[in-house]
Amino acid sequence: MPFTYSQAITRLSGGARSAFVVGLTNEQKMQRINEVLDRFYELGTWSGVLTTIGALITTGGVLSLPSDYLRIDALAIPESNDIVPLRSQEWQFSEAGPGLQDWTKYGEMVAIDIGDVNGIRKYQITGDPAKIDAYSFSALARKRYAWVTDTSATVIPDSYQALRLGVIAMGWEDEGDDARYQQMFGNALQVLNGNYDQSESDTEHGVVSVEIATSMGMIPNLN
């Protein structure tokens, strides 16, 4: 059942023991819910946080992700049904990497995550820019959480139990107890990601970890 931020504050504050740290004002409780949801969007893999966006093009071989999205978790060229491997900036410096070079002349097409530029996530697609700019890409993109101030807005994702565990976890973080924070927030992500596991295809081959903070965020292998 969907619920609002106002309802969340009331429910999380009630019961035998409040999920919030003692002494928080309603404004601080609203901020805490925003903080938890922000981490859910970045670390979780629940139904709705990932979405497919198409018709992405490059300029000079650089793909700019719309500002509504945090990052790309998978990239493809639908016309040729090709998967474009994603690489970090560190990849070029690794022992298995290609080293620093002119990416416009690199033979294999890969997407190098060059990070946020003025709040926009950008990717360098290797290869001849004139050819790269002619392609239309499709991405599995992670939505960016937009902080909410309207308490009548609906909480998304609508998992009260995950939100409750997340709020309690961040209370432990406030106390400097990282072990309890990690355990409790991991539990929150496990609850949150449960509805994603139920919709996995029979053809998927396991999962790959994409989040190093808690190891709980996962996406299906794209084999």
Sequence and secondary structure as in RCSB ss.txt:
>XXXX:A:sequence
MPFTYSQAITRLSGGARSAFVVGLTNEQKMQRINEVLDRFYELGTWSGVLTTIGALITTGGVLSLPSDYLRIDAL
AIPESNDIVPLRSQEWQFSEAGPGLQDWTKYGEMVAIDIGDVNGIRKYQITGDPAKIDAYSFSALARKRYAWVTD
TSATVIPDSYQALRLGVIAMGWEDEGDDARYQQMFGNALQVLNGNYDQSESDTEHGVVSVEIATSMGMIPNLN
>XXXX:A:secstr
   BHHHHHHHHH SSS SS TT  HHHHHHHHHHHHHHHHHH   TTTEEEEEEE EETTEEE  TTEEEEEEE
EETTTTEEE EE GGGGGSTTS  S  GGG SS  EEEEEEETTEEEEEE S HHHHTT  EEEEEEE       
TTSB SS  HHHHHHHHHHHHHHHTT HHHHHHHHHHHHHHHHHHHHTT  TT   EEE  TTTS  EEE   
